[in-house]
Amino acid sequence: MKQRNLFFYILIFAMMFLFGCTSKEYKSNMESGIEALKKEQYSDAISFFNKALHEKNTEEVQLALDLSKQIKDSVAALEKGEFETAISLAEKIKNSNETSKVLDILKPKAEKIIEEAEKTSAALKEMESELVSGKALLEENKFDEAFAIFKKIAETTSNNEKIVSVTKNAEQFMNQAAAAKNQYLQEQEKKLQEERQKAEEEAKKRKEEQKKAEESKKSRPISHTEAEQLVREYLKIENTSNVYVEYDHDNEKGEYIIHVYEIVISDPETKEGHTSTWGWYAVDPVKKVVRDAFE
C-alpha cells in the first residue's frame, strides 16, 4: 500500500515538473517572438511562435502566428510592388478587434505599411507617366529634355522591386537618349557637309556656265544696232544728238560699215537741207573693234 502511494506521488511530481517546464518554454518562446516582432524580424517571430505552439496550443499563440504571417506577407507584397495585396493584409491587422500584445505591436506597423504602400504606388505611377513623356520627347528628337527626365527617374532610390525595375528602364533609356543624340548630331553634321558640298558644286557649275556664256557672248557677232552703239561710244556721240549713226552694208571682210552723218537745214521755212557726212566706220562684229573705214 505504501509502495502504491509512493508511486502515485512520484507520478504527480513528474507531471507537475513537466507541466512547469512546458509552461516555461512556452512563455520564453512567446516573449522571444514578441521581441522579434518589435524588431520587425517576422520570420524569427514565426519560428518562435511555432515552438511555443509545439509546447502548448493556445488561442494566444494561434493569433500571434496568424498575425505574424499576415504582416510578413504584407511586407513581402509591398517589396514586390503588389500594393493592393499589401494594403489588404495590413488593413486586416489594423482593423482587428482582438486584444493582444502582438496586435498592440503590429497595428502601428500595419498603418505604416498602408501609408508606404499608398505613397510608393503613387510614386510608381508618376514615374511610369514621366517615362512615357520621356519616350515621346525622345521620338521628337528632344534628346536633352528626354535625358533629364530619364536621369531623374534613374536616380530614384528604393528597395521596391517595381520601382527598381522602372529605374533600370530609365537608365537604359537615358543611355539610349545619349546615343541617339550623338548619332543625330553626326547625321546632321554629315547632312550639313553634303549640303555645303552640293552648294559648292552648284556654285562652281553656275560659274562655269556663266564663264561659257560670257565666252559665247564674246565670240558671237554683235548686231547692227550694237555696232551702231559702239560707234556712238567711239565718237562720244550722245543718243539725243542730231547726228545719225546708221548701218549701211558689210564690206568684203565681213565688217559692218556704219555711216555717220547729220542733216543740215539750209531753209528753215521749208526745212529743206542736205546731208553732211561725218565719216564712215568699220566695226568688226566679233572683236567689236571700231576703225575708220578708209584707213
Disulfide bonds with the S-S distance in Angstrom:
none
